[in-house]
Amino acid sequence: MTLATLLVFSLVALVAIATPGPTVLLALANGSRYGVRRSLPGMLGAVVSDLVLVGAVALGLDALLAASEFWFSVVKWLGAAYLAWLGVRLLRSQSGLDMAQAGGDAPGTAATPRGIFVRSFLVAVTNPKGYLFCSALLPQFIDADAPQWPQYTAIAVVFAGLDFVVMLAYAVIGARAVKLLRRRAVLWLDRCCGGALLALAGSLALYRRA
């Protein structure tokens, strides 16, 4: 893999990552609810999920989802259910500016570092579209005549690094919203993120492979 190839992959990956999706919306919501520093475990969860996705492609595990309708459906429905659950929680949220400024947590929000990490990780790793996207994209940048693992390692590092930067940017935007907007506006940010997650859950549930 040449440096030019890696740069082209970086541009393609950056566009794909920055496009609003479940992990981006969750980073935005985490930033508004907990601040940037406390959102860091969520960003790490997204990074670990990236490594899982790239590793799955490198090992050929993505072919299992591509070939098996059963396992594809299992992952799809788990992902849709989890997104819907998160969306409902955000829609019902009564937090926002007061909670973020006070640094407190509403009961049952699972706002521990571990809870924030797990939520972000599960959102990404239970999305079968991620596996299909990576399985379609990554092989195009792999030199079949060169050792595979060093190339996949480079791609994983770049992909995870870009994802972390994008999640950080969205978390900063969410945190800024807490400082610049009134409490009611921040509550509506929760509502918008929750509604978007529900819409993504519905689109995932209705998703059919061509």
C-alpha positions as CSV (number, residue, x, y, z in Angstrom):
1,M,0.0,0.0,0.0
2,T,1.4,3.3,-1.1
3,L,1.1,6.6,0.8
4,A,-1.0,8.0,-2.0
5,T,-3.4,5.0,-1.6
6,L,-3.6,5.6,2.2
7,L,-4.3,9.3,1.7
8,V,-7.2,8.5,-0.8
9,F,-8.6,6.1,1.8
10,S,-8.3,8.7,4.5
11,L,-10.4,11.2,2.4
12,V,-13.1,8.6,1.6
13,A,-13.2,7.4,5.2
14,L,-13.4,10.9,6.6
15,V,-16.5,11.7,4.5
16,A,-18.1,8.4,5.5
17,I,-17.4,8.9,9.2
18,A,-18.4,12.6,9.3
19,T,-21.8,11.9,7.7
20,P,-24.3,11.9,10.5
21,G,-25.0,8.5,11.8
22,P,-25.7,6.7,15.1
23,T,-22.2,7.1,16.6
24,V,-22.0,10.7,15.5
25,L,-25.4,11.5,17.1
26,L,-24.4,9.7,20.3
27,A,-21.2,11.7,20.5
28,L,-23.2,14.9,20.0
29,A,-25.6,13.9,22.7
30,N,-22.9,12.8,25.1
31,G,-21.1,16.1,24.6
32,S,-24.2,18.1,25.5
33,R,-25.1,15.9,28.5
34,Y,-21.7,15.1,30.0
35,G,-19.2,17.5,28.5
36,V,-16.2,16.7,26.3
37,R,-14.0,15.1,29.0
38,R,-16.6,12.7,30.2
39,S,-17.5,11.8,26.6
40,L,-14.0,10.5,25.9
41,P,-14.9,6.9,26.9
42,G,-17.6,7.0,24.2
43,M,-15.1,8.0,21.6
44,L,-12.8,5.2,22.7
45,G,-15.8,2.8,22.3
46,A,-16.2,4.0,18.7
47,V,-12.5,3.5,18.1
48,V,-12.6,-0.1,19.5
49,S,-15.6,-0.9,17.3
50,D,-13.6,0.4,14.3
51,L,-10.8,-2.1,15.1
52,V,-13.4,-4.8,15.3
53,L,-14.9,-3.9,11.9
54,V,-11.5,-3.8,10.2
55,G,-10.4,-7.0,11.9
56,A,-13.6,-8.7,10.8
57,V,-12.8,-7.8,7.2
58,A,-9.2,-8.9,7.5
59,L,-10.3,-12.3,8.9
60,G,-13.0,-12.7,6.4
61,L,-15.7,-12.7,9.1
62,D,-17.7,-10.1,7.2
63,A,-18.3,-12.8,4.6
64,L,-20.4,-14.6,7.2
65,L,-22.8,-11.7,7.4
66,A,-22.8,-11.3,3.6
67,A,-23.5,-15.0,3.1
68,S,-25.8,-15.8,6.0
69,E,-29.2,-14.2,6.0
70,F,-29.8,-15.6,9.6
71,W,-26.7,-14.0,11.2
72,F,-27.2,-10.8,9.2
73,S,-30.8,-10.5,10.5
74,V,-29.6,-11.3,14.1
75,V,-27.1,-8.4,14.0
76,K,-29.5,-6.1,12.2
77,W,-32.3,-6.6,14.7
78,L,-30.0,-6.3,17.7
79,G,-28.7,-3.0,16.3
80,A,-32.1,-1.7,15.5
81,A,-33.4,-2.5,19.0
82,Y,-30.5,-0.9,20.7
83,L,-30.7,2.3,18.6
84,A,-34.4,2.4,19.4
85,W,-33.8,2.0,23.1
86,L,-31.2,4.8,23.1
87,G,-33.6,7.0,21.0
88,V,-36.4,6.6,23.5
89,R,-34.1,7.4,26.4
90,L,-33.1,10.6,24.8
91,L,-36.7,11.5,23.9
92,R,-37.7,11.0,27.5
93,S,-34.6,12.8,28.9
94,Q,-35.3,15.6,31.4
95,S,-31.6,16.5,31.7
96,G,-29.7,19.0,29.6
97,L,-28.2,22.2,30.8
98,D,-28.8,21.9,34.5
99,M,-27.4,18.4,34.7
100,A,-24.4,19.1,32.5
101,Q,-23.5,22.2,34.5
102,A,-23.9,20.5,37.8
103,G,-22.1,17.4,36.7
104,G,-24.8,15.2,38.0
105,D,-26.4,12.2,36.5
106,A,-30.1,11.3,36.3
107,P,-30.9,7.9,37.8
108,G,-30.4,5.0,35.3
109,T,-28.5,7.0,32.7
110,A,-25.5,4.7,32.9
111,A,-23.3,7.7,32.8
112,T,-20.2,6.0,34.2
113,P,-17.2,5.9,31.9
114,R,-17.8,2.2,31.4
115,G,-21.5,2.8,30.5
116,I,-20.6,5.5,28.0
117,F,-17.9,3.3,26.5
118,V,-20.2,0.3,26.1
119,R,-23.1,2.3,24.6
120,S,-20.9,3.8,21.9
121,F,-19.2,0.5,21.2
122,L,-22.5,-1.4,20.9
123,V,-24.1,1.2,18.7
124,A,-21.3,0.7,16.1
125,V,-20.6,-3.0,16.4
126,T,-24.2,-4.1,16.1
127,N,-24.7,-2.2,12.9
128,P,-24.5,-4.7,10.0
129,K,-24.2,-1.8,7.5
130,G,-20.8,-1.1,9.0
131,Y,-19.6,-4.5,8.2
132,L,-21.0,-4.4,4.6
133,F,-19.5,-0.9,4.1
134,C,-16.1,-2.0,5.3
135,S,-16.1,-5.2,3.3
136,A,-17.0,-3.3,0.2
137,L,-14.5,-0.4,0.7
138,L,-11.4,-1.8,2.4
139,P,-10.4,-4.4,-0.2
140,Q,-10.2,-1.8,-2.9
141,F,-7.2,-0.2,-1.0
142,I,-5.4,-3.5,-0.3
143,D,-2.5,-4.6,-2.5
144,A,-3.2,-8.3,-3.0
145,D,0.5,-8.9,-3.9
146,A,1.8,-7.4,-0.7
147,P,1.5,-8.7,2.9
148,Q,-2.1,-8.2,4.1
149,W,-1.8,-7.6,7.8
150,P,0.5,-4.5,7.7
151,Q,-2.0,-2.9,5.2
152,Y,-5.0,-3.7,7.3
153,T,-3.2,-2.4,10.4
154,A,-2.4,0.9,8.7
155,I,-6.0,1.2,7.5
156,A,-7.3,0.4,11.1
157,V,-5.1,3.1,12.6
158,V,-6.1,5.7,10.1
159,F,-9.8,4.8,10.3
160,A,-9.8,4.7,14.1
161,G,-7.9,8.0,14.3
162,L,-10.2,9.8,12.0
163,D,-13.2,8.5,13.9
164,F,-11.8,9.7,17.2
165,V,-11.3,13.2,15.7
166,V,-14.8,13.4,14.3
167,M,-16.4,12.1,17.5
168,L,-14.4,14.7,19.4
169,A,-15.5,17.5,17.2
170,Y,-19.2,16.5,17.6
171,A,-18.8,16.2,21.3
172,V,-17.3,19.7,21.4
173,I,-20.3,21.0,19.4
174,G,-22.6,19.3,21.9
175,A,-20.7,20.8,24.9
176,R,-20.8,24.2,23.3
177,A,-24.5,24.0,22.9
178,V,-24.8,23.6,26.7
179,K,-23.0,26.9,27.2
180,L,-24.6,28.9,24.4
181,L,-28.2,27.7,24.5
182,R,-30.9,27.9,27.0
183,R,-31.9,24.8,28.9
184,R,-35.0,24.3,26.8
185,A,-32.9,24.4,23.6
186,V,-30.5,21.8,24.9
187,L,-33.5,19.6,25.8
188,W,-34.6,19.9,22.2
189,L,-31.1,18.8,21.1
190,D,-31.7,15.6,23.1
191,R,-35.1,15.3,21.5
192,C,-33.6,15.7,18.0
193,C,-30.8,13.2,18.6
194,G,-33.3,10.8,20.1
195,G,-35.7,11.2,17.1
196,A,-32.9,10.7,14.7
197,L,-31.7,7.5,16.4
198,L,-35.3,6.2,16.3
199,A,-35.4,7.0,12.6
200,L,-32.1,5.2,12.0
201,A,-33.4,2.3,14.0
202,G,-36.4,2.1,11.7
203,S,-34.3,2.4,8.6
204,L,-32.0,-0.4,9.9
205,A,-35.0,-2.6,10.7
206,L,-36.4,-2.1,7.2
207,Y,-33.0,-2.5,5.5
208,R,-32.8,-5.2,2.9
209,R,-29.6,-6.3,1.1
210,A,-29.7,-6.0,-2.7
